[in-house]
Amino acid sequence: MSTKRQVSNSEDENDLHFLTTQNEDNCSIKLNQNDQTPGGTKRRKKNVSGTHDSSVQRSLVFIGKERTQKENSVGDIERQNKLNQQQKQNDEINVNYYDQEISLHALHYAVEQQLPPIKINCEPRINNHSQGVLLIKQLFLHIEKDFRQVNNMYKHSLGFEYWFVDKQGNLVCFTREPELYVYLCDIEHYPSSLHSINISPEIPKHLPPQYSVLLKSVSNSISYNDILDDIKSIYPSLFKLEEMNGTRKEQSRHIRMDLKDKHQYDKIINEGVLTLHGQLIEVSEFLAPPRLLICSKCNDPGHIRKNCKFQYDACRRCGQDRWIGEHKDCRIHCHRCESNDHMANDYKCPYIAEYRKKLVLKLKQHPELLPPNVQLFVPSECRQRGGQVSRMITNRSHFEKNLIRDQPYVYNSEGWNSLPQPKGQMPYRHLSQTSITNNNMNNIQMLDEIKKTSSECERLKMEMEKKDAEVKEKLEQQNKHFQQILVVATQLIHQQANMLEQFTKAVNETLSVVQQVINNNDGLKNGGQKEVISSLINTCQSLIHNFNTSHQQHNLQNIQILPLIMNNRIEEMCMPQNMVIHNG
């Protein structure tokens, strides 16, 4: 029976040789040995029963499943090994990036103060560059007059540094002028449509640091809405008010305030304080911290995508390949520090924080990289402990050059070395050391006289300014007095005019009554008296009319003469002052 089972197995193995295993090879060896026995060939040619066929099928299915499971397990192991190897390579790349020095590109990017782009959405979309040119030209024609009125000190031509049309058919514009950027941050300065194209700008989150103010240590008892209402009532040009992240303490926090009006910005900076709910809040300039150059492929600092050696585009949330699967709501897991409480590009990451400290330290060592008009704020976690703590980075070399250039010249007689004795025959060899000393003494005496004269001039100048202020004060007082007199005189004239008007009205009413009486007595025979009365009435009317006319002319002359008298009086009072100033 065992011989028949072995024969059947050997026949099936010849038909399905691709499923042969090591056990089956051993079995085939035994079959070959049995085939050499007499009658082995006859037994191989016999028919196999149904029981034997079912056992063969079960064995084939088992062998196939086992083979498939082994292949799957081998594939999973290979894929896992590949991912582990890739992750190991990425970790080695990250370590190499952190170990290397900070590049010059990263330093220039940190101090660069380029303004964000201005994006203008267009509906319908722009199809070519020529449409964009017409749109930009029409936009500047629309805003130029109002822009010049708002920024009356701006003398440059209006235009962008460069602009382009993006894939969505919208305009993306760049400028280096803070005045133009801030003006275009107000949606009210845009027209609704240009060349039958509806435009709508995307307003940025913040204005440039030149228009930002920092309110320090604002009490937590004052709510955000109360602060917003108070500041809006004082500064109508408020663009945005925002509590700064990471500054909230138990009792206070810092607040950033952006103002669109440069005059209001200068006013609040010069005052240095702001009153909120009866409390004086310290105000200072907002200084932007150094910017970090972060790669968009691996989310590591210090390089850009072009120079990145990472194997795939890493998701900043989970660290996996962002082209595989959805990564909008994936779990947060930093692929550098293996932490689950922050993303890869967050400042909470220890690698980002360490790189930031190194960057600030490098900028402190090379402040000449900063532009002349730029100051950078040093975050508290990046400051060196002990000694003098610097809160900002500036280009001191440029500042010292300007300081030396702007200093007034101070003469110092001892600062000039005496000339050496002439060698050989010189035209001025007859000068002796005594004459040189006398000249120096004379120069010193002349300088003393100049100083005395200068101090005397300063004293006289102060006295003249004091007298000038006194004269101006007297003029203002007398001007107020004459203004009061003019007001009283004007009131009297109006009262007289009202009285005359009432008198004229009463006389006219009396005349109308007399006229009615005469008309009623037309039937009387006394025609001569009627004519006399009519003549008297006409005479009265003419007299009243003449009186009214002369009175109005008199009032008009008074009104015209009073300002002339006032001006002449003021000129007479100003003449002594002008004479004194001229004499001074």
C-alpha positions as CSV (number, residue, x, y, z in Angstrom):
1,M,0.0,0.0,0.0
2,S,2.8,2.3,0.8
3,T,4.4,1.5,-2.5
4,K,1.3,2.5,-4.5
5,R,1.1,5.9,-2.6
6,Q,4.7,6.6,-3.4
7,V,4.1,5.8,-7.1
8,S,1.1,8.1,-7.3
9,N,3.1,10.9,-5.6
10,S,5.9,10.5,-8.1
11,E,3.6,10.7,-11.1
12,D,1.9,13.9,-9.7
13,E,5.4,15.4,-9.0
14,N,6.3,14.9,-12.7
15,D,3.1,16.9,-13.7
16,L,3.5,19.7,-11.1
17,H,7.3,20.0,-10.8
18,F,7.2,23.7,-10.0
19,L,5.7,22.9,-6.5
20,T,8.6,20.6,-5.5
21,T,10.0,21.0,-2.1
22,Q,12.9,19.4,-0.2
23,N,10.6,16.8,1.3
24,E,9.3,16.0,-2.1
25,D,12.8,15.6,-3.5
26,N,13.5,13.0,-0.7
27,C,10.3,11.2,-1.7
28,S,11.3,11.2,-5.4
29,I,14.7,9.6,-4.4
30,K,12.9,6.8,-2.6
31,L,10.6,6.3,-5.7
32,N,13.6,5.9,-8.0
33,Q,15.0,3.3,-5.7
34,N,11.7,1.4,-5.7
35,D,11.4,1.6,-9.5
36,Q,14.5,-0.5,-9.8
37,T,12.8,-3.5,-8.1
38,P,11.1,-6.2,-10.3
39,G,7.6,-5.3,-11.1
40,G,8.1,-1.7,-10.3
41,T,7.2,-0.7,-13.8
42,K,4.0,-2.7,-13.7
43,R,2.9,-1.1,-10.4
44,R,3.5,2.5,-11.9
45,K,1.1,1.6,-14.8
46,K,-1.8,0.6,-12.6
47,N,-4.8,2.8,-12.1
48,V,-5.0,4.8,-8.9
49,S,-8.1,4.6,-6.8
50,G,-10.4,7.6,-5.9
51,T,-9.1,7.7,-2.3
52,H,-5.6,8.2,-3.6
53,D,-6.8,11.0,-5.9
54,S,-8.4,13.0,-3.1
55,S,-5.4,12.7,-0.9
56,V,-3.2,14.0,-3.8
57,Q,-5.5,17.0,-4.3
58,R,-5.4,17.9,-0.6
59,S,-1.7,17.7,-0.6
60,L,-1.4,19.9,-3.6
61,V,-3.7,22.6,-2.1
62,F,-1.7,22.5,1.1
63,I,1.5,22.9,-0.8
64,G,0.1,25.8,-2.8
65,K,-1.1,27.7,0.2
66,E,2.1,27.1,2.0
67,R,4.0,28.4,-1.0
68,T,1.8,31.5,-1.3
69,Q,2.2,32.3,2.5
70,K,5.9,32.0,2.2
71,E,6.0,34.3,-0.8
72,N,3.8,36.9,1.0
73,S,5.9,36.8,4.1
74,V,9.1,37.2,2.1
75,G,7.6,40.2,0.2
76,D,6.5,41.9,3.4
77,I,10.0,41.3,4.9
78,E,11.6,42.8,1.8
79,R,9.4,45.8,1.7
80,Q,9.9,46.4,5.5
81,N,13.6,46.1,5.1
82,K,13.5,48.6,2.2
83,L,11.5,51.1,4.2
84,N,13.8,50.7,7.2
85,Q,16.9,51.2,4.9
86,Q,15.3,54.3,3.3
87,Q,14.4,55.7,6.7
88,K,17.9,55.1,7.9
89,Q,19.3,56.9,4.9
90,N,17.0,59.8,5.5
91,D,18.1,60.0,9.2
92,E,21.7,60.0,8.1
93,I,20.9,62.8,5.6
94,N,19.2,64.8,8.4
95,V,22.1,64.3,10.8
96,N,24.5,65.4,8.1
97,Y,22.4,68.6,7.5
98,Y,22.4,69.4,11.2
99,D,26.1,68.8,11.6
100,Q,27.1,71.0,8.7
101,E,27.6,74.8,9.1
102,I,24.9,77.2,8.3
103,S,25.0,78.2,4.7
104,L,25.4,81.7,3.3
105,H,22.0,81.2,1.5
106,A,20.3,80.6,4.9
107,L,22.0,83.7,6.4
108,H,20.9,85.9,3.5
109,Y,17.4,84.5,3.7
110,A,17.2,85.2,7.5
111,V,18.0,88.9,7.1
112,E,16.0,89.5,3.9
113,Q,13.0,91.8,4.4
114,Q,11.2,91.1,1.2
115,L,7.5,92.0,1.2
116,P,5.0,89.2,0.5
117,P,3.3,89.0,-2.9
118,I,0.1,90.9,-3.6
119,K,-2.4,88.5,-5.2
120,I,-5.3,89.9,-7.3
121,N,-8.0,87.4,-8.2
122,C,-9.6,88.0,-11.7
123,E,-13.0,86.9,-12.9
124,P,-13.0,85.9,-15.7
125,R,-9.5,84.6,-15.6
126,I,-6.6,86.2,-17.5
127,N,-5.6,84.1,-20.5
128,N,-2.4,85.9,-21.7
129,H,0.3,88.4,-20.6
130,S,-1.1,91.3,-22.7
131,Q,-4.4,91.3,-20.7
132,G,-2.3,91.5,-17.5
133,V,-0.4,94.5,-18.9
134,L,-3.6,96.4,-19.6
135,L,-5.0,95.5,-16.2
136,I,-1.9,96.7,-14.3
137,K,-1.7,100.0,-16.3
138,Q,-5.4,100.7,-15.6
139,L,-5.0,99.9,-11.9
140,F,-2.2,102.5,-11.5
141,L,-4.1,105.1,-13.4
142,H,-7.0,104.5,-11.1
143,I,-5.0,104.8,-7.8
144,E,-2.3,107.3,-8.6
145,K,-4.1,110.5,-7.7
146,D,-5.3,109.2,-4.3
147,F,-2.0,107.5,-3.6
148,R,-0.1,110.8,-4.1
149,Q,-2.5,112.6,-1.7
150,V,-2.1,109.9,1.0
151,N,1.7,109.7,0.5
152,N,2.6,113.2,-0.4
153,M,6.3,112.6,0.3
154,Y,6.5,109.7,-2.2
155,K,8.3,111.0,-5.3
156,H,9.0,107.8,-7.2
157,S,7.0,106.4,-10.2
158,L,4.3,103.9,-9.5
159,G,4.9,100.3,-10.5
160,F,5.7,96.8,-9.4
161,E,9.2,95.2,-9.2
162,Y,7.8,92.3,-11.2
163,W,4.5,90.5,-11.7
164,F,3.2,87.4,-13.5
165,V,0.0,85.5,-14.3
166,D,-0.4,82.2,-12.3
167,K,-2.0,79.0,-13.4
168,Q,-5.4,80.1,-12.2
169,G,-5.3,83.2,-14.3
170,N,-4.8,85.6,-11.4
171,L,-2.2,88.3,-11.0
172,V,0.7,87.9,-8.5
173,C,2.6,91.2,-7.9
174,F,5.8,92.0,-6.0
175,T,7.0,95.4,-4.7
176,R,9.8,96.7,-2.5
177,E,8.0,99.9,-1.5
178,P,6.3,99.7,1.8
179,E,4.0,102.7,1.0
180,L,2.6,101.0,-2.1
181,Y,2.3,97.7,-0.4
182,V,0.3,99.1,2.5
183,Y,-1.9,101.2,0.2
184,L,-2.8,98.1,-1.8
185,C,-3.6,96.2,1.4
186,D,-6.8,98.2,1.7
187,I,-9.6,96.7,-0.4
188,E,-11.3,100.1,-0.6
189,H,-8.5,101.4,-2.9
190,Y,-9.3,98.9,-5.6
191,P,-12.0,99.4,-8.3
192,S,-14.6,96.7,-8.6
193,S,-13.7,96.0,-12.3
194,L,-11.1,96.9,-14.9
195,H,-11.6,96.3,-18.6
196,S,-14.8,94.2,-17.9
197,I,-12.8,92.0,-15.5
198,N,-13.9,91.8,-11.9
199,I,-10.9,92.0,-9.5
200,S,-10.7,91.1,-5.8
201,P,-7.4,91.3,-3.9
202,E,-6.4,88.8,-1.2
203,I,-5.6,90.8,1.9
204,P,-2.5,89.7,3.8
205,K,-2.5,88.8,7.5
206,H,0.0,91.5,8.6
207,L,1.5,94.7,7.4
208,P,5.3,95.1,7.1
209,P,7.3,95.7,10.4
210,Q,7.7,99.4,9.5
211,Y,3.9,99.8,10.2
212,S,3.7,97.4,13.2
213,V,3.6,98.4,16.9
214,L,4.2,96.2,19.9
215,L,2.0,96.8,23.0
216,K,3.9,95.4,26.0
217,S,2.5,93.7,29.1
218,V,-1.2,94.3,28.5
219,S,-3.2,93.1,31.5
220,N,-5.2,90.0,31.0
221,S,-8.1,91.7,32.8
222,I,-8.6,93.8,29.7
223,S,-10.4,91.7,27.1
224,Y,-9.4,91.7,23.4
225,N,-12.7,93.3,22.3
226,D,-12.3,96.1,24.8
227,I,-8.8,96.8,23.5
228,L,-10.1,96.7,19.9
229,D,-12.9,99.2,20.6
230,D,-10.6,101.6,22.4
231,I,-7.9,101.6,19.7
232,K,-10.3,101.9,16.9
233,S,-11.7,105.1,18.5
234,I,-8.2,106.6,18.8
235,Y,-6.6,105.2,15.6
236,P,-9.1,104.8,12.7
237,S,-6.3,103.4,10.4
238,L,-6.1,100.2,12.5
239,F,-5.4,97.2,10.1
240,K,-5.1,94.3,12.6
241,L,-4.8,93.7,16.3
242,E,-3.4,90.3,17.4
243,E,-2.2,88.7,20.6
244,M,1.3,87.3,20.0
245,N,1.8,83.6,20.5
246,G,3.9,82.5,23.3
247,T,3.7,85.8,25.2
248,R,0.8,85.1,27.5
249,K,1.7,84.9,31.2
250,E,-0.4,84.8,34.3
251,Q,-1.1,88.5,34.4
252,S,-0.3,90.0,31.0
253,R,0.6,89.4,27.3
254,H,2.0,91.2,24.3
255,I,-0.2,92.5,21.5
256,R,0.8,93.4,17.9
257,M,-0.9,96.3,16.3
258,D,-0.7,97.2,12.6
259,L,-1.5,100.7,11.4
260,K,-2.1,101.8,7.8
261,D,-1.4,105.5,8.4
262,K,2.3,106.3,8.7
263,H,1.6,109.6,10.6
264,Q,-0.4,107.7,13.3
265,Y,2.4,105.2,13.5
266,D,5.0,107.9,14.1
267,K,2.8,109.6,16.6
268,I,2.3,106.5,18.8
269,I,6.0,105.6,18.6
270,N,7.1,109.1,19.6
271,E,4.7,109.1,22.5
272,G,5.9,105.7,23.8
273,V,2.8,104.9,25.7
274,L,-0.9,104.2,25.1
275,T,-3.8,104.6,27.5
276,L,-6.1,101.6,27.8
277,H,-8.8,101.5,30.5
278,G,-6.9,104.2,32.4
279,Q,-3.6,102.2,32.3
280,L,-0.5,103.4,30.6
281,I,0.8,100.6,28.2
282,E,4.4,100.7,27.0
283,V,4.7,100.9,23.2
284,S,7.7,100.1,21.1
285,E,8.6,99.2,17.5
286,F,7.9,95.7,16.3
287,L,11.1,93.9,15.2
288,A,10.8,90.8,13.1
289,P,12.8,87.8,14.2
290,P,15.2,86.1,11.7
291,R,13.5,84.0,9.1
292,L,14.2,80.3,8.8
293,L,14.9,78.7,5.4
294,I,12.9,75.4,5.5
295,C,12.9,72.9,2.7
296,S,9.4,72.1,1.2
297,K,10.4,68.5,0.5
298,C,11.8,67.2,3.8
299,N,10.7,70.1,6.1
300,D,14.3,70.5,7.4
301,P,15.9,73.9,7.9
302,G,19.0,75.3,6.1
303,H,18.4,74.4,2.4
304,I,15.8,74.4,-0.4
305,R,14.1,71.7,-2.4
306,K,16.6,72.0,-5.2
307,N,19.5,70.9,-3.0
308,C,17.5,68.3,-0.9
309,K,18.7,64.7,-0.9
310,F,15.6,63.3,0.8
311,Q,14.1,60.2,-0.8
312,Y,10.5,61.4,-0.9
313,D,8.2,64.4,-0.2
314,A,7.6,64.1,3.5
315,C,4.3,65.2,5.1
316,R,4.9,67.8,7.8
317,R,2.2,66.2,10.0
318,C,3.1,62.5,9.9
319,G,6.4,62.4,8.1
320,Q,5.3,59.8,5.5
321,D,5.2,60.2,1.7
322,R,2.5,62.8,1.1
323,W,1.8,61.5,-2.4
324,I,0.6,58.2,-0.9
325,G,-2.8,58.4,0.7
326,E,-4.6,61.4,2.3
327,H,-2.6,63.7,4.6
328,K,-5.2,66.3,5.6
329,D,-6.2,64.6,8.9
330,C,-3.3,62.3,9.4
331,R,-1.8,61.9,12.9
332,I,0.8,64.4,14.0
333,H,4.2,62.7,14.3
334,C,7.5,64.5,13.8
335,H,9.8,62.3,11.7
336,R,12.9,63.9,13.2
337,C,12.5,63.7,16.9
338,E,9.7,61.0,16.9
339,S,7.4,63.3,19.0
340,N,3.6,63.3,18.7
341,D,2.9,66.8,19.9
342,H,4.2,69.0,17.0
343,M,4.7,69.0,13.3
344,A,8.0,68.8,11.6
345,N,8.3,72.5,10.8
346,D,7.1,73.7,14.3
347,Y,9.4,75.7,16.5
348,K,8.7,73.2,19.3
349,C,10.9,70.7,17.5
350,P,14.2,70.5,19.3
351,Y,16.1,70.3,15.9
352,I,14.4,73.5,14.7
353,A,15.1,75.2,18.0
354,E,18.7,74.2,17.9
355,Y,19.1,75.3,14.3
356,R,17.5,78.6,15.2
357,K,20.0,79.2,18.0
358,K,22.9,78.5,15.7
359,L,21.5,80.8,13.1
360,V,21.1,83.7,15.6
361,L,24.6,83.1,16.9
362,K,26.0,83.1,13.4
363,L,24.2,86.4,12.6
364,K,25.7,88.0,15.8
365,Q,29.1,87.0,14.5
366,H,28.4,88.5,11.1
367,P,26.2,91.6,11.6
368,E,27.6,93.1,8.4
369,L,25.2,90.8,6.5
370,L,22.2,92.9,7.7
371,P,20.9,95.8,5.5
372,P,21.7,99.2,6.9
373,N,18.0,100.0,7.9
374,V,17.1,96.5,9.3
375,Q,17.0,95.4,13.0
376,L,16.2,91.8,13.9
377,F,14.7,90.7,17.2
378,V,16.4,88.0,19.1
379,P,13.9,85.5,20.6
380,S,14.3,84.9,24.4
381,E,15.1,81.2,23.9
382,C,18.0,82.2,21.5
383,R,19.7,84.7,23.9
384,Q,22.9,83.9,25.6
385,R,22.7,83.7,29.3
386,G,25.0,85.7,31.5
387,G,26.6,89.1,30.8
388,Q,24.9,91.7,28.6
389,V,21.8,90.2,27.0
390,S,21.2,91.6,23.5
391,R,17.6,91.7,22.3
392,M,18.3,92.8,18.7
393,I,20.9,92.4,15.9
394,T,21.9,95.5,14.0
395,N,24.6,96.4,11.5
396,R,26.8,98.4,13.9
397,S,29.5,99.1,11.3
398,H,27.1,101.1,9.2
399,F,25.8,102.9,12.3
400,E,29.3,103.8,13.4
401,K,30.2,105.1,10.0
402,N,27.1,107.4,9.9
403,L,27.9,108.5,13.5
404,I,31.4,109.5,12.7
405,R,30.3,111.3,9.5
406,D,27.6,113.2,11.3
407,Q,29.8,114.4,14.2
408,P,30.6,118.1,14.3
409,Y,34.2,119.1,13.8
410,V,36.0,120.0,17.1
411,Y,39.3,121.8,16.9
412,N,42.1,120.4,19.2
413,S,45.3,122.3,19.2
414,E,47.2,119.3,20.8
415,G,45.8,116.9,18.2
416,W,48.2,118.2,15.5
417,N,51.8,117.1,15.7
418,S,54.4,119.8,15.1
419,L,56.1,119.7,11.7
420,P,59.6,118.2,11.7
421,Q,62.6,120.5,11.3
422,P,63.3,121.2,7.6
423,K,66.3,119.6,6.0
424,G,68.5,121.6,3.7
425,Q,67.9,125.1,2.5
426,M,64.2,125.8,2.9
427,P,62.4,129.2,2.4
428,Y,61.0,129.1,5.9
429,R,64.0,127.9,7.9
430,H,64.2,131.3,9.6
431,L,61.1,130.4,11.7
432,S,62.1,129.4,15.2
433,Q,60.4,127.3,17.8
434,T,59.5,130.4,19.7
435,S,57.5,131.9,16.8
436,I,55.6,128.6,16.4
437,T,54.8,128.6,20.1
438,N,53.6,132.2,19.9
439,N,51.4,131.4,16.9
440,N,49.8,128.5,18.9
441,M,49.1,130.8,21.8
442,N,47.5,133.3,19.5
443,N,45.3,130.6,18.0
444,I,44.2,129.5,21.5
445,Q,43.3,133.1,22.4
446,M,41.4,133.5,19.2
447,L,39.5,130.3,20.0
448,D,38.7,131.5,23.5
449,E,37.3,134.8,22.0
450,I,35.2,132.9,19.5
451,K,33.8,130.8,22.3
452,K,32.9,133.8,24.3
453,T,31.3,135.5,21.3
454,S,29.4,132.4,20.6
455,S,28.1,132.1,24.1
456,E,27.0,135.8,24.1
457,C,25.2,135.2,20.8
458,E,23.4,132.2,22.3
459,R,22.4,134.4,25.3
460,L,21.0,137.1,23.1
461,K,19.2,134.6,21.0
462,M,17.5,133.2,24.1
463,E,16.5,136.7,25.2
464,M,15.1,137.5,21.8
465,E,13.1,134.3,21.7
466,K,11.7,135.1,25.2
467,K,10.7,138.6,24.1
468,D,9.2,137.2,20.9
469,A,7.1,134.8,22.9
470,E,5.9,137.6,25.2
471,V,4.9,139.8,22.2
472,K,3.1,137.0,20.5
473,E,1.2,136.3,23.7
474,K,0.1,140.0,24.0
475,L,-0.9,140.0,20.4
476,E,-3.1,136.9,20.9
477,Q,-4.7,138.5,23.9
478,Q,-5.5,141.7,22.1
479,N,-6.7,139.8,19.1
480,K,-9.1,137.9,21.3
481,H,-10.3,141.2,22.8
482,F,-10.9,142.8,19.4
483,Q,-12.7,139.7,18.3
484,Q,-15.1,140.0,21.3
485,I,-15.7,143.7,20.4
486,L,-16.4,142.8,16.8
487,V,-18.9,140.2,18.0
488,V,-20.7,142.7,20.2
489,A,-20.8,145.4,17.5
490,T,-22.2,142.8,15.0
491,Q,-24.9,141.9,17.5
492,L,-25.9,145.6,18.0
493,I,-26.2,146.1,14.2
494,H,-28.5,143.1,13.9
495,Q,-30.6,144.4,16.8
496,Q,-31.0,147.8,15.1
497,A,-31.9,146.1,11.9
498,N,-34.6,144.1,13.6
499,M,-36.0,147.2,15.3
500,L,-36.1,149.1,12.1
501,E,-37.8,146.2,10.4
502,Q,-40.5,146.1,13.1
503,F,-41.0,149.9,12.9
504,T,-41.4,149.7,9.1
505,K,-43.9,146.9,9.5
506,A,-46.0,148.9,12.0
507,V,-46.0,152.0,9.7
508,N,-47.0,150.0,6.7
509,E,-49.9,148.4,8.6
510,T,-51.0,151.9,9.7
511,L,-50.9,153.2,6.2
512,S,-53.0,150.3,4.9
513,V,-55.7,151.1,7.5
514,V,-55.7,154.8,6.5
515,Q,-56.0,153.8,2.9
516,Q,-59.0,151.7,3.6
517,V,-60.7,154.6,5.5
518,I,-60.2,156.8,2.5
519,N,-61.6,154.3,0.2
520,N,-64.7,153.9,2.3
521,N,-65.2,157.7,2.3
522,D,-65.1,158.0,-1.4
523,G,-68.8,158.9,-1.5
524,L,-68.3,162.1,0.7
525,K,-68.3,165.5,-0.9
526,N,-65.1,166.7,0.6
527,G,-63.0,165.8,-2.4
528,G,-60.3,168.4,-1.5
529,Q,-59.6,166.8,1.9
530,K,-59.3,163.4,0.2
531,E,-56.6,164.6,-2.1
532,V,-54.7,166.2,0.8
533,I,-54.8,163.0,2.8
534,S,-53.6,161.0,-0.2
535,S,-50.7,163.3,-0.7
536,L,-49.8,163.0,2.9
537,I,-49.9,159.2,2.7
538,N,-47.6,159.2,-0.3
539,T,-45.2,161.6,1.4
540,C,-45.0,159.3,4.5
541,Q,-44.4,156.3,2.3
542,S,-41.6,158.0,0.5
543,L,-40.0,159.2,3.7
544,I,-40.2,155.7,5.2
545,H,-38.7,154.2,2.1
546,N,-35.8,156.7,2.1
547,F,-35.2,156.1,5.8
548,N,-35.1,152.4,5.3
549,T,-32.7,152.6,2.4
550,S,-30.3,155.0,4.2
551,H,-30.4,152.8,7.3
552,Q,-29.5,149.7,5.4
553,Q,-26.6,151.5,3.7
554,H,-25.3,152.7,7.0
555,N,-25.4,149.1,8.5
556,L,-23.5,147.8,5.4
557,Q,-20.9,150.5,5.8
558,N,-20.5,149.6,9.5
559,I,-20.1,145.9,8.7
560,Q,-17.4,146.7,6.1
561,I,-15.5,149.2,8.2
562,L,-15.2,147.1,11.3
563,P,-12.9,144.4,9.8
564,L,-10.7,147.1,8.3
565,I,-10.3,148.8,11.6
566,M,-9.4,145.5,13.2
567,N,-6.8,144.7,10.6
568,N,-5.2,148.1,10.8
569,R,-5.1,147.8,14.6
570,I,-3.4,144.4,14.3
571,E,-0.9,145.7,11.8
572,E,0.0,148.7,14.0
573,M,0.6,146.3,16.9
574,C,2.7,143.9,14.8
575,M,5.0,146.7,13.5
576,P,7.1,147.0,16.8
577,Q,7.6,143.3,16.9
578,N,8.8,143.2,13.2
579,M,11.1,146.1,13.9
580,V,12.6,144.3,17.0
581,I,13.1,141.1,15.1
582,H,14.7,142.9,12.2
583,N,17.1,144.8,14.5
584,G,18.0,141.5,16.2
